[in-house]
């Protein structure tokens, strides 16, 4: 089975994150950048499928040169090879144009199965698997907490607020996963050393047939016009119980429209 895992490098969500003052995009240069957390579970799931059903696992990422750090980590975990879409014109791309570029790359890789995280910790829009499925004309099985494969049929337990739904589709398909699907392995010393010899292919927009003028900030369908830092947390309202504390609490909740 030809498996492709989409990997995005994002600013570490456990540390301070900022937007640039000149164009209101994420300031990746000043951040500690890591693999998007949900993508690590997608990598793990791809490796398990490869171990059970055979096949090859390719990591696909679109990002600046520093994204090679995340590519290398994915290879250390056990992925076989990687493709890095790298082009200066991609800076500032929105989700729509990103999906166009990734779809073009996936068209060249011709995967049976595409795995990705259910969301990224920087954008959190959860739309990429749907956009890619639409562009490629394949099924999208999203929010998976469990994935099973029987020949060319995929069965997913799709996590919902009420429980889960069972959804099936034939390959090729795109599956996005939550962190409930597995436990991510750690890279071994053998894996770290082996990753140094694994191939990483670099593709530019010209290789994908995507015009530079139609991506990046110039081709973006959305734009952040302004941003402001979250105000510091204010001191809460204290209620002293003099026998009417319960009434005061309900009045406060009613004022805030909680009750």
N, C-alpha and C positions, 0 to 999 in steps of 0.2 A: 504494500500500500504506500502510495506517495502522499506523505503528510507534510503540510506546511503550517508552521506556527507563526502568528503575527506577534511581534515583540516591539514594544514602545519604550524608549528611555524617557523617564519623567523625573522631575525634581522630587527628592525624598520627602514624603509627606510628614515625616516625623520631625522635620527641620523647617526653619523659616523659609517661606517662598515669596517671591516678589514678581511684579510685572515691570517691564521696562518703561521708563518715562518717555521715551521718544515715540514708540509705536504701540504701547499697551499690550505687547505680547509677553509671554512668559520669559523671564530672565533666567535662561538656562546656564549662562556663563557664571553667574554668582551662586548657583545652587549646587548641592551635592546630588548628582544624578544617578539613578538606579533603574533596574528593570521594573516596569509597572508590576505591582504586586500580583494582580490577577493573572497576568501573563505567565508568571512562574508556575501557576497551577495548570495552565494550558500546556506549557512545556512538559511538565511532569506527565500529564495525561497522554501527550503524544509519545513520550518515551515508553510508557506502559503499553500503549497500543502496538508500537513497533516491536516490543519484546514479545508480545503475545501473538500478534498476527503477521509479523515480519514487515519489511519495508524500510523506507528511508525517511528521516525527519530533517526538514530544512527550515531554518529560521529566516524570516523575512522582516526587515525593518526599514523604515524610512526616517531619516534624521541626519543631523550634522555629523561631522567626522568623529566627534566624541562618542557617538552612539556605538562605535566599535567596542567600547568597554562592555556594554550590555550584550552585544553579539558574542563576545568572547566568553562571557559567563554562561550563556546558553549552550555554547559548544562544550564548555567544561562539564556541564551537567549531563551531556550525552548526545546532543543533537549532532547530526552527521556533517552538515555544511550550512552555510548562511549566504543570504543575498542582502546586500545593503544598497538601498536606493539613496544615492547621494548626489545632490545638486544644489548649488547656492540659490537657484531660483525658487526652491521649495520653501524658503523661509517665509513664515507667515501664512502658510496654507491653512484653510479651514477644513472642516470634516468632509465637506462635499468634494473639494479638490483632492484631498488626501485619499478618499475612496477611489477617485479616478486613477490616481497614480498606482495605488496598491492593486487595483483590479487589472491594470495593464501588466504589472509584474506577475500577478497570479496567472494571467493568461499565458505567459511564457512558461511558467513552471508546471502548469497543467496538473494540479493536485487532485487526488481523490477525496481528501479531507483537509479542511482548513480549520485550525483551532485558534482561539484567541480568548483573552480575558473578557468578562462581561462588561467591564468598564475600565477606563483609565483614571488614575487618581488626580490627574491635572484637569481633564475636561469633564469627566463623569457624565457624558451625554448618552452613552449606551446605544449609539446608532450605527457604528461602523460595520458590524456583521450584517445588519439589514441592508445598508447601502451597497456593500460588496455583493451580497446575494442578488440584489436587484440588477446590478451591473453585469454580473456573470451569468444570470439566469439559472441560479441553483437555489436549493432550499436553505433556509436559515433556521437552525435549532438553537434558541438562545436561552441563556440563564440555566445551563445544565448543572445539576448536582450529581448526576450519574449518566454515564454513556456506555452502551454496549453495542457490539458490532457482530452481525451475523451475515457473512458474505458481503453483499453490497447494500445491506440494510442497516441503518443506524436507528437506535432507540434511545431516547433521552428522557430522563426524569427532569422536567423543567420546574425549577424552584419558584414558588409563588408565596404570597403572604399567607394564604390559607393552607398551604401544603405543597403539593406538586401535581403537575400534569404529565401524562405520558404521551410523547410525540415521536413519530417515526418519519423517516425519509430515506430515499435512496441516495447513494453517492453518485456524483460529487455533491458535497454539501459543506456548509459553514456552521461550526458549533462554537458558541461562546460559553465559558464556564465560570462558576463562582468558586470561592475558596473552600466550599463544602465538598468538592468532588474528590479530593485526595489529600495526601500529605506530601509536601515537596521534599525531595531528597537533597542532600548536601553533595557538593562536588568532592570527588575523591582525588587523591594525589595523582592517581593514574589518569583520571579524567582531565585534570588540569594540564598535565604534560601532553596528553594526546591532542588537546584542543589547539596546541601550537601548530600542528601539522594539518589541521582541517581547512578545507578551502573556503574562502570568503570572496564571493563575486560582487563587484561593484557595478551598479547600473546607473547611468545618467538619464535625464529626461529624453534625450535624443535616442537612447537605446530602446525606450519604451514607446516612442512615437507620440509623446505628449508635448505640445508646444509650451515653451517656458512662459510665454505671456499669459497663459490661461491657468496658471497655478500661482502659488505664493500669495503675497499680499495683494498683488495686482488682480488676481483672479478669484480672490476670496468672496464668498457670498455673504459673509458676516464680518463685522468690524467692531472692536471695542473702542468706544469713543472716549471714555474716561474711566478712571478707577480711583478708589480711595481705600485706605487701610481701615480695617474694622476698628470702631472706637473702643477704647478700653472699657472693660466691664465695670458698670456702675455699682455702687453699694446698694444692696437690696433693701426692701422696706421691712422694718422690724415691727412685729406685733407683740406687745406685752399682754399676757393673759391676765386681765383683772376681773375675769368672770364673763367677759364679752368677746374673748379671743376667737371663739368659733364663728360668731356673727361677723366679726371684722375680716376673718379669713374668707368667708363666703362672699362678702361684699367686694373684696379685692379680686377674687376669681371672677366674679360677675363683671366687674369693671374691665378686666382683661379678656372677657368673653370666653373664658374656659368653662363656665357653667351658665 
